């Protein structure tokens, strides 16, 4: 069975007076129907640019896709016209953006904002679209949904606005939902409710979810598989259990060690800075920050190594490979 979404060798560049910056570099991955894929990494690693590349929402005056394929449901999105992309966007592929307050229109009621996509893509009457909006607010568990349809965004809390964003994204029952940092700036109780809601919606609607986050705790709670990005590249990919049990790439281990834990006053950190992608160094892009870097790491970019259980790591010396060899000898 073919995956719902298949990305192959995607390259996305930003072009300015300072030169060309490769924001996404030779990225390939698949997303199956009904699967939740977590994409993690530091700010600036290319997570959101990947999502905007899929949605066709890159700023045209300085961003461009320079190579690769984005195949959704058997169709190459990059070969479509803008009109065809617009018809698919919001209907078959929908997105939850990072900031619900700035993404919602303050001059439109919540009900109208949910119904708008239904009018455009399904041609329902205003009464029918309003009924769909009410169904969606009920689905995302907004209390007293019938009354709140006519409220404006400013009267909702941050968690409720995020639920409205999810309702808008799901109104046309998309096959793929892209959630870009959907729990940013929410307290832990609301964050847990939003994540539970998304997993319930996956079960109820069958939608695949691409969850973009910098929080490995969020990934552990609701994802099936995880892809780690660094400087525009995929450096590791595995099932959630495999990644947390056997992190292979030094960058992934650094991210895990940087998570806050009880009983420790100081957070661990990854030393150094992300390389300047206008003039990237030779070899592995993480080598200058890696505690286990060898001369070859500064000379040659590593290929993705296939480890146990479909685990991929782009490292010359992946930790999981060593562990697997030890297990085989034992």
N, C-alpha and C positions, 0 to 999 in steps of 0.2 A: 504494500500500500504506500502511495506517495505521501510525503509530509504535506501538511496544510501550507506551511511557509518554508521555502528553501532559499537561502541566501548563499551565493557563491562568489568569492573573490571581490567583494564589494569595496570600492575605493571612493571616499568622499573627501573633497578638498575644499578649503577656504582660501580665497585669493584676495589679497589686499596690496596696498602700496609697499608693505614690508616683505612681500613674497608669498609663496604658496605653503600652506600648512595642511598636512595630511591628517585629517581628524579621524578617519576610519581607513584602515590599511589592510587590504587583502583579507577581509573578514568573511568567514563561511560558517554557517550553522543551519540546523533544521529545527522546526517546531511542529510537533504532531498535533492532530486534532484532540482537543480536550486536555492538553498538557499545560502545566504552568512552568515556564522557564524563567529563572531568575538571572538577571545580568547585573554583575556587581563590579565595583572598581572605584578608585578615587575620582573626585571631581575632575573633569577634563579628559577622562580616558576614552570618550567616544560613545558612551551609553545612549545619551539623548540624541546625539547626531545620528546614530543608527536608527532610532525610532523615527526621527523626522525624515530620514532617507526613505524608509518604508512608506510613510504616510504621504510623501510628496510635498512636504511642508518646509523644505529648506529655503532660506532667503535667497532669492534668485540673483540678486545683484552681486553676491560675493561667495556663494556656495554652489558647488556642482558635483554631480556624481561622475567620476572620471573612468569608471570601469566596473565590471561585474554584472551580476544578475540578481533580481529580486522576484522570485516566482511564487505567486500566491494562487492556490487553487488551480494550478496548471497553467497560469497566464503570467507572462513576464511583465511586471508593472512598469519597468523602464521602457518597454516598447509601446506603451499605451499613450494616447493623446491626453492632454490635460483635462479635456472634457470627460474622457473615460475614467481617469483617476478620480475626478470630482464625484462621479456617480458611485464609485466604489467606496470612497472615503466617507465614513460615518454610517454607511449601510453594512458593508461586509467587513471593513476594518475600522475600528473606532479607538479613540485614545482618551485616557484620563490624564490631564496635564498637571504639572507640579503645584501650581498655585490656584486653588479654586476661586479665591476672591478676585484675582485679576483675570481669570478665564471666563467668569460669569459676567453677563451684561447687567450692570446695575440699574438700567432703565427698563428692563423687561422682567415680567413676573417669572417665577420659577416654572409655572405650568407652561407658559409660552415657550420658554427656552427648551424644555424637554420635548414639547410638541413640534418645534420647528423642523427638526430632522425628519420626523414622520411625515409632515406635510410635503417636504421636498422629495423624499425617496419613495414614499408609499402612496402618495396622492390621496390620503384620507381627508375627510371633511374636518372642519374645525371641531365639531362635537366628538367625532371619532378620535381625533388626535388628542383631545383633552382627556377622553377616557383612557387612552394609552398612557398619557402622562400620569394620571392617577394610579394606574396599575404599576407603573415603574416606581413611583414614590412609595407605594405599599411594598413593592419587592425589595427596595433598599431600606425598608424599615424606618421611614420617617413618620414619627407619631402624628396623628390627626392629619393625615395626608390630604383629605378633601378640603380642609380649611386652608392648608398651607400652600396649595396650588397657586393662590393669588397673592402670596407674599413675595417680597423682593429679596435679593441675596443678602442685603445688610442685616436682615432680621434673623438670619441663620447663624448658628455657631460654626466654628471651623470644621468640626466633625460632620455636622449636618450638610454644610456646603460640599464637602467631599462626597457625601452620599448622593447629593444632587448631581455632581459631576459624573458619578458612576451611572446614575439613572439616565442622564443624557446620552452617555456612551452606549448604553444597552438598549435604548429605546427602539432601535431598528433590528435588534437581535443579531449583532455581528458575529461572524465566525471567529474573528481574532480581536482581542482586546489588549491594547498596549497601555500599561499603567506606569507612568513616569513619576517615580517617587510619590506614590499615592498617600503615604503616611507622614510626609515631611511636616514638621511643626505641630503635630498632634501629640497629645499626652498619651502615655502608654496604654491607658484604658481604652481610649477612642481608637488608637492604633490597632489594638487587638480586635476590636469590633469590626473595623474596616477590613482587616485581613480575613476574619471569619466570614464576613459578608462575601468577599471575593471568591473564596473557596466554595461557599454555598452556591453562588451564582454559576460557577463553573460546572458544578454538579447538576444544577437545575436547567441550564441553557445549553451545556455542551461546548461552550466557547473555549478556545485556547487563549491563554493569557501569557503575555510577555511582561514580566515584572522587573522594572528597572529600579535599582536601589543601591545605596552604599552600605546598607545595614545587613550584615550576615545573619543577625538574629531573625530578621524578617524572612530571609531566604529559608532558614532552617524551619520556620513555622509553617510555611504554606507551599513551597516549591517542590516539584518533582525532580528537576534537573537544574544545574547552575552553570553559567559561563562567566569566567573571570576575564575582564579586559584591562589592558594596560597600554597607554600611549597609542590607542587606536587599534590595537591587535588583540586577538584572543590568545591568552596565555595558558588557560586551563579550562577544561569542560568535563563534567562528570555528573552522575546522579548526586543528589544532596547527601545521602548517607555515605557514598564513596568519598566525596570531597571532604566532608567533615571528619571522617575516620582516617583518610589517607591523603591529606593535602600534598600535592606533588611539587608545585612551583614555589620557589622562595617568596615570591610576591604574595601568593595566596596565604602562605604561612604568616607572613608579616601582617596581612590584614586581620587574620584571626587573632594574632597576639596583641593587636591594637584595640581589640574589643574591651570595654570596661568589665572588670570582674570584681566581685566582693572581696574585701580584705586587702586590696592594693590601693595605695595612695596615688601612684603615678601610672599613667598609661604608657604602654610600650609604643614606640613609634618606628616608622620606616625612615631611615636617615636619607638625606639628600632631597633632590627635586626631580620631577618629571622632566625628561629631556626636551629641549627646544625642537619642536617638530618641523620648524622651517629649515633646520639644518641638523637632522638626526645623526647620532654617532653610528659608527660601524658596529656590527655584531649585535648582541642582545641589547635591547633598549633598556633593560633593567640592570645591566651589568654594573653600572657605576654605583648602584644602591644595594647591590646584592652582597650579603656577607660570605657567600660561598663561591664568588666569581673566580674563574680560572682564566689564563691567557686566551684560550679559545673563545671565551664568552665575549671578549672585546674585539675579536677578529671576525667571527662568523655568526650570523643570525641562526638560532636553532630552529629546526623543523618540529612540527607537532609529533610527539612520540605517543604511540598507542600503548597504554599500560593495561593493567588488569581491568576487567569489567567495563570495557569501552571507555576507559578513562584516558583523556588526552591532555598532554602537557607540553608546551613549547619551551623546553629547557634542555640544555646539554647534560645536566645531571639531576634528573627528576627524582625526588625523594621516594615516591611510590615505587619506582622501578627497583631501587635498592631493597626496599622492604619486601617486594614480591620475590626477588631473587633469594633473599634470606629465607622466606617461607618455603620456597621450592627446595632449597637445600635441607631444611628441617624435615 
